[in-house]
Amino acid sequence: MEKEQALIIIVDDDPSVRKSMARLLKTAGYVSVSFGSAEEFFSAALPDADSSCLVLDLNLPDLNGLDLQVELQTRDYRMPIVFISGCGDIPASVKAMKQGAIDFLTKPVDEQILIRVLEEALQQDRERRADLEERHELEQRLQCLTPREYEVMRFVIAGLLNKQIAYELGITEKTVKVHRGQVMSKLAVSSVAELTRLAEKAGISPAEPRS
C-alpha cells in the first residue's frame, strides 16, 4: 500500500491528543490533518487522497461525535469512522457501530491496535471508491445504449431467445440479433452470464415477457 496516498483526519478537542496521534501516524508513514471541532473540519479544504478515514472523538465542543457522524451522513461523506473516547461508554459505542463506525476505541489508545484499525478503515475506503468508480464506468457504458438496445438487453437477461424477443417487441429476429450484438459490444461483455452479472450490479431487472 502507498501510505502517502492515504489521508487520516483527526477531530479531537484535545491538542495534546491531536499532536501525539499526528506524530504516531507520521512515524507509521501516514499523512494526517487535525481539527479541534466539527466546525473546523467542515470549514477545511481537505487534500486529495486515494483513501481516507476519520478518527473522531466522542466529546467535542460543538457537535458531539455521534451527532457529527449523523451530520456526515446527511452531507454524503462516506469515509469510514473510527471513534475514540476517554471513557468506556457502551451505549455510545453501540450506537456508533450501528451507524456504521469501524471501531470504538478507548483512550489512551493502544498504538498497535489503532494502526491496525486505521488500516482496516483505509482498506474499506479503497474498496468503496473502487466500487463507485466501477459503477460510474458502468453507468457511462449503459448510457451508450439506445432505448431499443436497452429493451433487448432486459429480455436477454430474462433468458429469452432472439425469436422470443422479436415476438415481444414486434420486430424481426434479424433486428434483435443486430441490437443484441450492439449491446454486447457497447457493454464490453462476451456472454449472457457476464451481461446478467453486469445488469445485476447496475440494478437492472429482467423484462417480464407477455406470455
VENTA-V36969 format. One record per run of one state. SS is the DSSP state (H for helix, E for strand, C for the rest). FROM is the first residue (numbers start at 1). LEN is the number of residues. Records with the same first field share a line. If there is no record, write none. Layout:
BEGIN
SS=FROM-LEN, FROM-LEN
END
This chain:
BEGIN
C=1-2, 12-3, 28-3, 36-2, 44-7, 58-7, 75-5, 86-4, 99-4, 107-4, 144-3, 158-4, 170-3, 187-5, 203-9
H=3-3, 15-13, 38-6, 65-10, 90-9, 111-33, 147-11, 162-8, 173-14, 192-11
E=6-6, 31-5, 51-7, 80-6, 103-4
END
